[in-house]
Amino acid sequence: MVILAAGASRRMGQPKQLLPYQGQPLLQHTLDVVANLPISTSVVVLGASADSICEAITPRTTNVLLHPDWTLGMASSLVAGLRDVLLRCPDIVHLMVLLSDQPFISQPFLEGLLDIHFREQPLITASQYGDTIGVPALFSREVFPELLALEGDRGANKLIQRYREQCVVVPFELGAIDVDTPFDYDKLIRDYKKSSMLE
C-alpha cells in the first residue's frame, strides 16, 4: 500500500495532513484506518513539512518514506512509494493507493475494495464518486511497470483512464469530499459536528 501525503497544501495555506479531525491529525486518521488491513506492507510518502508531520503522527503499521523529489508532482511520490514497497516485499501482486485527505475512508470500505479486487482479479479496482473514477484504488502487478513510468501531477488517474474497460468500479460517494482549501475543511468540521449532535 502507498499513502500519498507529500504535497505542500498550497491552497490550504498549512499542512492539511496535520489538520485536526476527530481529535487527531487528518493523516493519523488515515494511518489508523489502514492499520489492521490484511496487507503485507504499507508506506506513507512525505515531502513538504515532513519534519513537522513526523513529529505529529504515530505510523503504527505503516513505514514512513521521506521523498526528496516531491516537488516533481504526485506521480513522482507514487513511483517512490511503489519502489519502496517493492524493496520491502518484492513478490507483491497487488498495490493499494490512497490519498491522505479523504476523511471518509474506512476500514470496512477498504476491506470491501480488497475483497472485490481479489475475487474478480481485474487489472484495476477503483472508487467512483460523481464523475470521478480514482483512488482509493488497487492495481494488479501487470500494470506496475506503467505505474513506475508515471510522470507529472496526475498520479494514477491517467492509468485508470487508460484501462477503463478492464477496471472494476466501486461506488464511494463520500470519496468526493477531500480537504484542499480552508472552505473544504470548515465544511468538513461543521458537518462532522452536526452529525455528532444527531447521534
C-alpha positions as CSV (number, residue, x, y, z in Angstrom):
1,M,0.0,0.0,0.0
2,V,1.1,3.5,-0.8
3,I,-0.4,6.5,1.1
4,L,0.3,9.8,-0.7
5,A,0.9,12.6,1.7
6,A,3.8,14.6,0.2
7,G,2.1,17.7,-1.1
8,A,2.6,21.3,0.0
9,S,-1.1,22.0,0.6
10,R,-0.7,25.4,-1.1
11,R,-4.4,26.1,-1.4
12,M,-4.9,25.3,2.3
13,G,-2.1,27.5,3.4
14,Q,-0.9,25.0,6.0
15,P,-0.1,21.2,6.0
16,K,-3.5,19.6,5.6
17,Q,-2.0,16.3,6.8
18,L,-2.0,17.9,10.3
19,L,-5.4,19.5,10.3
20,P,-7.4,18.3,13.4
21,Y,-10.0,15.8,12.6
22,Q,-11.9,13.7,15.2
23,G,-9.3,14.7,17.8
24,Q,-6.2,13.8,15.8
25,P,-4.2,14.9,12.7
26,L,-6.1,14.1,9.4
27,L,-3.2,11.9,8.3
28,Q,-3.3,10.0,11.6
29,H,-6.9,9.1,10.8
30,T,-5.8,7.5,7.6
31,L,-3.0,5.6,9.3
32,D,-5.4,4.3,11.9
33,V,-7.9,3.2,9.3
34,V,-5.3,1.1,7.4
35,A,-3.5,-0.3,10.4
36,N,-5.5,-3.6,10.5
37,L,-5.9,-4.2,6.8
38,P,-4.6,-7.6,5.5
39,I,-1.8,-6.0,3.6
40,S,1.8,-7.2,3.7
41,T,3.5,-3.8,3.7
42,S,2.5,-0.2,3.5
43,V,4.3,3.1,3.2
44,V,3.3,6.8,3.6
45,V,5.2,9.1,1.4
46,L,6.0,12.5,2.9
47,G,7.6,15.6,1.3
48,A,6.6,19.1,2.3
49,S,6.6,19.7,6.1
50,A,7.9,16.2,6.6
51,D,9.6,17.0,9.9
52,S,6.5,18.5,11.5
53,I,4.3,15.7,10.2
54,C,6.7,13.0,11.5
55,E,6.6,14.6,15.0
56,A,2.8,14.7,15.0
57,I,1.9,11.2,13.8
58,T,2.2,7.6,15.0
59,P,2.8,5.5,11.9
60,R,1.7,2.2,13.6
61,T,2.0,-0.5,10.9
62,T,3.0,1.9,8.1
63,N,6.6,2.7,7.1
64,V,7.5,6.4,6.5
65,L,9.3,7.4,3.3
66,L,10.8,10.9,3.0
67,H,10.7,11.7,-0.7
68,P,13.2,14.5,-1.6
69,D,11.8,15.0,-5.1
70,W,8.2,15.5,-4.0
71,T,8.0,18.8,-5.9
72,L,8.1,16.9,-9.2
73,G,4.4,16.0,-8.6
74,M,2.1,13.3,-7.3
75,A,3.3,10.8,-9.8
76,S,6.8,11.1,-8.5
77,S,5.6,10.3,-5.0
78,L,3.6,7.3,-6.2
79,V,6.6,6.0,-8.0
80,A,8.8,6.5,-5.0
81,G,6.3,4.7,-2.8
82,L,5.9,1.8,-5.1
83,R,9.7,1.3,-5.3
84,D,9.9,1.3,-1.5
85,V,7.1,-1.3,-1.2
86,L,8.8,-3.5,-3.8
87,L,12.1,-3.3,-2.0
88,R,10.4,-4.4,1.2
89,C,8.2,-7.0,-0.4
90,P,9.3,-7.9,-4.0
91,D,6.7,-10.5,-4.5
92,I,3.6,-8.4,-4.0
93,V,1.0,-8.9,-6.7
94,H,-1.4,-6.0,-5.8
95,L,-0.9,-2.4,-4.8
96,M,-3.5,-0.2,-3.0
97,V,-3.1,3.6,-3.4
98,L,-4.7,6.1,-1.0
99,L,-4.6,9.8,-0.5
100,S,-4.2,11.4,2.9
101,D,-7.1,13.9,2.6
102,Q,-10.2,11.7,2.1
103,P,-11.6,11.8,5.6
104,F,-14.4,9.3,4.9
105,I,-12.3,6.3,4.0
106,S,-13.0,3.5,6.5
107,Q,-11.7,0.0,7.2
108,P,-14.9,-1.7,6.0
109,F,-14.9,0.2,2.7
110,L,-11.2,-0.7,2.0
111,E,-11.8,-4.3,3.0
112,G,-14.7,-4.4,0.6
113,L,-12.4,-2.9,-2.1
114,L,-9.8,-5.6,-1.4
115,D,-12.5,-8.4,-1.5
116,I,-13.8,-7.3,-4.9
117,H,-10.3,-7.0,-6.3
118,F,-9.2,-10.4,-5.1
119,R,-12.5,-12.1,-6.2
120,E,-12.7,-10.6,-9.7
121,Q,-9.0,-10.2,-10.4
122,P,-9.2,-7.1,-12.7
123,L,-6.2,-5.0,-13.7
124,I,-7.6,-2.2,-11.5
125,T,-10.3,-1.8,-8.9
126,A,-11.1,1.9,-8.4
127,S,-13.5,4.1,-6.4
128,Q,-16.2,6.2,-8.1
129,Y,-17.5,9.5,-6.7
130,G,-19.6,11.7,-9.0
131,D,-17.9,11.7,-12.4
132,T,-14.5,10.7,-11.0
133,I,-13.0,7.3,-11.0
134,G,-10.0,7.2,-8.8
135,V,-8.4,6.4,-5.5
136,P,-8.7,4.5,-3.2
137,A,-7.7,2.0,-5.9
138,L,-6.0,-1.3,-6.3
139,F,-3.6,-2.1,-9.1
140,S,-2.5,-5.6,-10.2
141,R,1.2,-6.4,-10.8
142,E,0.7,-6.4,-14.6
143,V,0.4,-2.6,-14.5
144,F,3.3,-1.9,-12.1
145,P,5.7,-1.1,-15.0
146,E,3.3,1.6,-16.1
147,L,2.9,2.9,-12.6
148,L,6.6,3.2,-12.3
149,A,6.7,5.2,-15.6
150,L,4.2,7.8,-14.5
151,E,5.2,11.5,-14.5
152,G,3.7,14.8,-13.6
153,D,0.9,15.6,-11.2
154,R,-2.0,13.4,-12.1
155,G,-0.9,10.3,-10.2
156,A,-2.6,7.1,-11.1
157,N,-5.7,8.6,-12.7
158,K,-4.1,8.5,-16.2
159,L,-3.6,4.8,-15.8
160,I,-7.1,4.2,-14.6
161,Q,-8.4,6.0,-17.7
162,R,-6.2,4.0,-20.0
163,Y,-7.5,0.7,-18.7
164,R,-11.1,1.8,-18.0
165,E,-12.5,-1.2,-19.8
166,Q,-10.5,-3.5,-17.5
167,C,-11.3,-1.6,-14.3
168,V,-13.9,-2.7,-11.7
169,V,-15.6,0.4,-10.2
170,V,-16.9,0.5,-6.7
171,P,-19.2,3.4,-5.6
172,F,-17.8,5.7,-2.9
173,E,-19.8,8.9,-3.0
174,L,-18.1,10.2,0.2
175,G,-14.8,10.0,-1.6
176,A,-15.7,13.3,-3.3
177,I,-15.1,15.0,0.0
178,D,-11.5,15.9,0.3
179,V,-9.7,18.8,2.0
180,D,-7.9,21.1,-0.4
181,T,-9.0,24.6,0.9
182,P,-10.0,26.3,4.1
183,F,-13.6,26.2,2.9
184,D,-13.4,22.4,2.4
185,Y,-12.0,22.0,5.9
186,D,-14.5,24.3,7.6
187,K,-17.4,22.5,5.9
188,L,-16.0,19.1,6.9
189,I,-15.8,20.2,10.6
190,R,-19.3,21.8,10.5
191,D,-20.8,18.6,9.0
192,Y,-18.9,16.4,11.5
193,K,-20.1,18.4,14.5
194,K,-23.7,18.4,13.1
195,S,-23.6,14.6,12.6
196,S,-22.2,14.1,16.1
197,M,-25.0,16.2,17.6
198,L,-27.6,14.0,15.8
199,E,-26.2,10.7,17.2
